[in-house]
Amino acid sequence: MTATQRRAQLLDVSRRLFAEKGFEGTSVEEIAARAEVSKPVVYEHFGGKEGIYAVVVDREIQALTGALTAALDEGGHPKVMVERSALALLGYIEESEDGFRILVRDSPVAQATGTFSSLIGDVATQVEHLLAEQFTRQHLDPRTAPIYAQMLVGMVALTGQYWLDARLPEKADVAAALVNLAWNGLAGLERRPQLTEGQRPPARAPQERSAADGDAPADPGPPAAVE
């Protein structure tokens, strides 16, 4: 391999190990063994486990930040922006499960490159400005926007962590339920929430859904409206 190819291989191997075992549970010996190289090769490219971990985390932070920022930058109705943000986070989890597992784990090394909580805080800051504008238009106190932004983004983030393992219901239904709660509140929950037209991703074919979900139990459907 060229030096560039070897570096990419080590990052790929390390990413899988960090997702499986976390930072503390992964050793340079394991990284080297799985990549079929000697330990000095790992040190040569990254200076040690801390160095390779920092690069892995930084790449995942950039990928998730890019997805969330793109969802917010498109503009539009606030409800649609919440839908896009929820779909962006769930889409990242769906496409980068290992990366998300790494981000939601705490590690001393991650403090230098950013953590999932700090990333979510950055997103909440962006949402804060959007909420403040809406609060002003609706004659609500815009000074309360920061705490509502934290609530909204935190709700989406924690739901994403749960969905990482549960994977039921499907992504679009989870996003619709999130927006249902965030937009309507418990007192105004819709009985069968749906995403705004144009936001719902194409339905998977039955055979694709079966292959992806295995023998998972059928989705019981959305809860009844709260009276």
C-alpha positions in Angstrom: 0.0 0.0 0.0 1.0 3.6 -0.5 1.3 5.8 2.6 -2.1 7.3 1.8 -3.8 3.9 1.4 -2.2 2.6 4.6 -3.5 5.7 6.5 -7.0 5.2 5.2 -6.9 1.5 6.1 -5.8 2.2 9.7 -8.5 4.8 10.1 -11.1 2.3 8.8 -9.9 -0.5 11.1 -9.7 1.9 14.1 -13.1 3.3 13.5 -14.7 -0.2 13.7 -12.7 -1.1 16.8 -13.6 2.2 18.6 -17.2 1.6 17.8 -17.1 -1.9 19.1 -15.0 -1.4 22.2 -14.7 2.3 22.9 -11.5 4.3 23.3 -10.4 2.7 26.6 -11.1 -0.8 25.3 -9.1 -0.5 22.1 -5.3 -0.9 22.1 -2.7 -0.1 19.5 -1.9 -3.8 19.4 -5.4 -4.6 18.3 -5.4 -1.9 15.7 -2.1 -3.2 14.3 -3.2 -6.8 14.4 -6.5 -6.2 12.6 -4.7 -4.1 10.0 -2.0 -6.8 9.7 0.8 -4.3 10.3 3.4 -3.8 13.1 2.7 -1.4 16.0 5.4 1.0 14.7 3.4 1.6 11.5 0.5 2.9 13.6 2.8 5.2 15.6 4.4 6.4 12.4 1.1 7.5 10.9 -0.7 8.8 14.0 1.7 8.9 16.9 -0.5 6.5 18.9 -4.0 5.6 19.8 -4.9 9.2 20.9 -3.9 10.6 17.5 -5.9 8.1 15.4 -8.9 8.5 17.7 -8.8 12.3 17.3 -8.8 12.0 13.5 -11.7 9.5 13.6 -13.8 11.7 15.9 -13.0 14.9 13.9 -14.2 13.2 10.6 -17.5 12.1 12.2 -18.1 15.5 13.7 -17.6 17.1 10.3 -20.0 14.6 8.6 -22.8 15.1 11.2 -22.3 18.9 11.4 -22.4 19.1 7.6 -25.7 17.1 7.4 -27.4 19.2 10.2 -26.1 22.5 8.8 -27.4 21.7 5.4 -30.8 20.9 6.8 -31.0 24.2 8.6 -29.5 26.3 5.8 -32.2 25.4 3.3 -34.6 27.6 5.2 -38.3 27.4 4.8 -41.2 26.9 7.3 -39.9 26.2 10.9 -41.8 22.9 11.0 -40.2 21.7 7.8 -36.8 22.7 9.1 -37.4 20.6 12.3 -38.4 17.7 10.0 -35.2 18.1 7.9 -33.0 18.3 11.0 -34.6 15.1 12.5 -34.2 13.3 9.2 -30.6 14.5 8.8 -29.6 13.1 12.2 -31.4 9.8 11.7 -30.0 9.5 8.3 -26.5 10.0 9.6 -27.1 7.2 12.2 -28.5 5.0 9.5 -25.5 5.5 7.2 -22.8 5.8 9.8 -23.7 3.6 12.7 -20.1 3.1 13.8 -19.4 6.8 13.6 -22.4 7.7 15.8 -21.5 5.1 18.4 -18.1 6.7 18.6 -19.5 10.2 19.0 -22.0 9.3 21.8 -19.2 7.7 23.9 -17.3 9.8 26.3 -13.5 9.9 26.0 -10.9 12.3 27.5 -9.3 12.5 24.0 -12.6 13.7 22.5 -12.5 16.8 24.7 -9.8 18.3 22.3 -11.7 17.6 19.1 -15.3 18.0 20.2 -17.9 15.7 21.8 -21.4 14.8 20.8 -22.8 17.0 23.5 -20.7 20.0 22.3 -21.9 19.4 18.7 -25.5 19.3 19.8 -24.9 22.5 21.7 -23.6 24.2 18.5 -26.7 23.0 16.6 -28.9 24.3 19.4 -27.3 27.7 19.1 -28.3 27.8 15.4 -31.8 26.7 16.2 -32.0 29.4 18.9 -31.9 32.2 16.4 -34.7 30.5 14.3 -36.9 30.1 17.4 -36.3 33.7 18.5 -37.6 35.0 15.2 -40.7 32.8 15.4 -41.3 33.8 19.1 -41.1 37.5 18.1 -43.6 37.0 15.3 -46.0 35.2 17.7 -45.6 37.8 20.4 -43.7 35.4 22.7 -40.7 36.4 24.7 -37.6 35.7 22.4 -35.4 35.6 25.5 -36.8 32.1 26.2 -35.6 30.8 22.8 -32.2 29.4 24.1 -33.8 27.0 26.6 -36.4 25.9 24.1 -33.6 25.3 21.5 -31.8 23.1 24.0 -35.0 21.1 24.7 -35.8 20.7 21.0 -32.3 19.6 19.9 -31.8 17.4 23.0 -35.0 15.6 22.3 -33.9 14.8 18.8 -30.4 13.7 19.9 -31.6 11.4 22.6 -34.2 9.9 20.4 -31.4 9.2 17.9 -29.4 7.4 20.5 -32.4 5.2 21.3 -33.1 4.5 17.6 -29.5 3.6 17.0 -30.2 0.2 18.6 -34.0 -0.1 18.3 -34.4 0.8 14.6 -38.1 0.7 15.0 -40.3 2.3 13.8 -38.8 3.4 10.5 -36.8 6.6 10.1 -39.6 8.7 8.5 -42.0 7.6 11.2 -39.6 8.5 14.0 -39.0 11.9 12.5 -42.7 12.4 12.1 -43.3 11.5 15.8 -40.5 13.9 16.9 -42.0 16.8 15.0 -45.5 15.8 16.2 -44.4 16.2 19.8 -42.2 19.2 19.2 -44.7 21.1 17.0 -48.0 20.1 18.6 -47.1 19.3 22.2 -48.6 16.5 24.2 -52.0 18.2 24.3 -52.2 18.4 20.5 -50.7 15.1 19.3 -52.0 14.0 16.0 -53.2 10.4 16.0 -51.2 9.4 12.9 -48.4 11.9 12.3 -46.9 12.2 8.8 -44.0 14.3 7.5 -44.8 17.3 5.3 -45.2 16.4 1.7 -41.8 16.2 0.0 -39.9 15.4 3.2 -40.8 11.7 3.5 -38.2 9.5 2.0 -39.2 6.8 -0.5 -40.6 3.6 1.1 -38.3 0.6 1.0 -39.4 -2.5 -0.9 -40.8 -5.3 1.2 -37.8 -7.6 0.6 -35.4 -4.8 1.4 -37.3 -4.0 4.6 -37.2 -7.6 5.6 -33.5 -8.0 4.9 -32.7 -4.8 6.9 -35.0 -5.6 9.9 -34.6 -9.3 10.1 -37.2 -10.9 12.4 -38.0 -7.8 14.3 -41.6 -7.6 15.6 -44.1 -5.6 13.6 -44.4 -1.9 14.4 -47.4 -1.5 16.7 -48.1 1.9 15.1 -48.2 5.3 16.6 -49.8 5.9 20.0 -53.3 7.2 20.3 -53.7 10.9 20.8 -53.5 12.2 24.3 -56.8 13.5 25.5 
